[in-house]
Amino acid sequence: MVGYVMVIYDYDIPEYDIWHMMIDESNQKRGYGSAALDRVLDYIKAKPFGASNRVTLTCNRDNIQALKLYQSRGFAETGATDEDEIELSLMIQ
């Protein structure tokens, strides 16, 4: 397995959450993370669970490679943190 992505819909907020996105270390720097993120964002744009345009995720503040990927797709820090994790959000159409 190269990796996986989990998406949930939080009906309380409402928003889509990329709950987990992991690419095995031996498969990193091959474009799999970019491809996976693009596919999951396309899936979310279809609004399979609700009408929200907000996508949120958290990332370890020291994971510079992942932060650059998320920021390259338009995710921005919200200012919320949880220990060593920072929250990022994106508004989609």
N, C-alpha and C positions, 0 to 999 in steps of 0.2 A: 504494500500500500504506500502511495506517495504522500497522502495526507487526507484531511477531511475538513469540512466546514459544517457548522450547525447554525441554523437560523431559527429564532423563535419570534413570536408576535406577542408583545406585552399589551394586553387589552386594557390594562389599568391606565397606561400613559396616554394614548396608544402609540406604539412605535415598533419597528422591526429591530431586533437585536442580533448581531452576529455574535453568537454566544461563544463559539470556539472556532478558530481557524488555525490549523497546524499543518505545516509541511515538514516531513521528516528531514532531519539535518542533512542526510546523505543526498537528498534531492533538491536542496535549496540552491538558489542562484541559477536556476534553469528556466525560470519563467512560470513555474507551476503556481506560485502564489498569486501572481498577477492574473493568470488565466482563471484561477479559482475565484478570486475576488470579482472579476468581471462577470463571470457566470452567475455568481450568487446575487450580484446587484441587478442583473437582468431578470433573474427570478423574482426578486423583491419588487421590481418595477411593475410586474404583472399583478401585484397586490393580492396574492393568493389567500391571505387571511384577514385583511382589513385595509382601509383606505388611507392609512398614514403614509406620509411622504418622508418621515424621519427614520434614519437608520443609525443605530448607535452601537459602539463596541468599546471594549477596554483593551489596553495594551500595556505591557510592562514598559515603564519609562526608559529602561536601558536597552530595549529591543529596537535599536536605531533602524535596522533594515526594514522591519515591519512598519514602524512609524512612517518612514519615507514612502512605503507602498501605499499606506492608507492616505497620507497627505497628497500623494500624486493623483488620487481619485477624488479629491475634494473634501476628505474628512478633516475636521478642525477640532482642536481641543475645546472642551466645554468648560474646563476649570474644575470639574469634579474629579476627585481622586479616591482611591481605596488602597491604602498601604502603598505598594510599589506600582499600582496600576493607574493609568490615566484614562479618562473617558474622551472619546472622539465621536462626533456626529456628522452626518451628511444629510442634506435635504435633496430628495430626488423628485423627478416629475413623473 
